Amino acid sequence: MTQPPTHDDPFSRLQSAEPPRGGDNVPQPERKSELLVVTGMSGAGRSTAANALEDQGWYVVDNLPPQMLQTLADLVSRTPEAIPRLAVVIDVRGKALFNDMKETLAAMEASGVDFSVLFLDASDEVLVARYEHQRRPHPLQAGGRILDGIAAERGLLKDLKESADIVLDTSSYNVHALSKAVADLYTTDGPVVLRLTVMSFGFKYGVPADANYVADVRFIPNPHWVPALRPRTGKDIEVRDYVFKEDGARTFVERFTSMLEPVFEGYRTENKHYATIAIGCTGGKHRSVAVTEDVARRLSKFPRVTVNVEHRDIGRE
C-alpha cells in the first residue's frame, strides 16, 4: 500500500517546516486525505474502534460493501478539505460481497490511493465469551456453533490480516481500554511516530498474540521461591532489587534495549507506527514485571517514542 514519504530523520514522518518564502506564487504541497480501513474478526471491537475514531475527528462509514471502497476513496481524494480523515469499517456480514476485498485493496494500491488497514483480532475463547454474553449468533455460523463461524471467518480474513498495517489483539481489552488504544494510535494531536507497548506476561498463560518481539527472562533467579517475596510483585522495590542483584539481568536489559534501537529506526522507515514488546517469565508476576518496568523506562528516553506499560498476568495466582 502506498505510504506518505519519509524524511531523512528516521524518528519522524513529519518535521516542522519553515513558512514558504518568495510570495504567494510558491507552490504548496498537495493535501491528501487520510484513509483508514478498519476490519477484523466479528466481536473483536470494530464498533468500539469506530466510535473512538469518530471521537478523534474521523469521518466514519460503517459496514461499507468492499466494492464501494474505491469509489468512496476517489471521491474523498478530490475533496480532501471536506473529509481529511476517513475511516471505513468493513466486515464479513455480507460474505459474498467480502470475497472481492483483496482485489479491491489491490486495485486501490495500483491506482495510487494512500490507505492503511487496522485489523482487530481476539482469541477464539474471548470471541465465544463475547457472543455468549450478547446472546447473538456469529454472522457465519449458519446452523453450526459459534466456533464454526469463527473458524470460517478466520479463513476468510487470513490474507487480509497478514497484509494489515496494524494488527491489534483486543483479547485483554474492555471497551474503555480499546477506545484508549485506538485513540492513542490515531490521535489528532499530530503524526504518530512510534507507539510502543511493553508488556509483561507469564509463559504458562501463553505468549501474547500481537507481540512483535518476545524476550524470555526465566534465566533470572525466581523471587517466587523466596517466601518473603512470593506475595509481592515486580513493582515492589524488594523484588526489583532481588531481580537485578545479578549482573546478568542488568546486562540483558542494557543490551536488549540497545538492540531495539535499529529495529525502531527500520519500523519508522517502513511507516510502522505501533509495536508490542513482550517480556515473559513463568507466571508474569515477578521477574517479567521488574524487567518490563526497567525496559520501558529506558525506551521512553528514545527520541520520538511513546511507551505504554501493561502487566497482563500480574494479578493471576
Secondary structure, DSSP 8 states (H G I E B T S, - for coil): -B-----SSTT-S--------SSTTS-------EEEEEEE-TTSSHHHHHHHHHHTT-EEEES--GGGHHHHHHHHHH-TTT-SEEEEE--SSSHHHHTTHHHHHHHHHHTT-BEEEEEEE--HHHHHHHHHHHT---TT-TTS-HHHHHHHHHHHHHHHHHH-SEEEE-TT--HHHHHHHHHHHT-SSS----EEEEEEEEGGG---TT-SEEEE-TTS--GGGSTTTTTS-TTSHHHHHHHTTSHHHHHHHHHHHHHHHHHHHHHHHTT--EEEEEEEESSSSSHHHHHHHHHHHHHTTSTT-EEEEEETTTT--
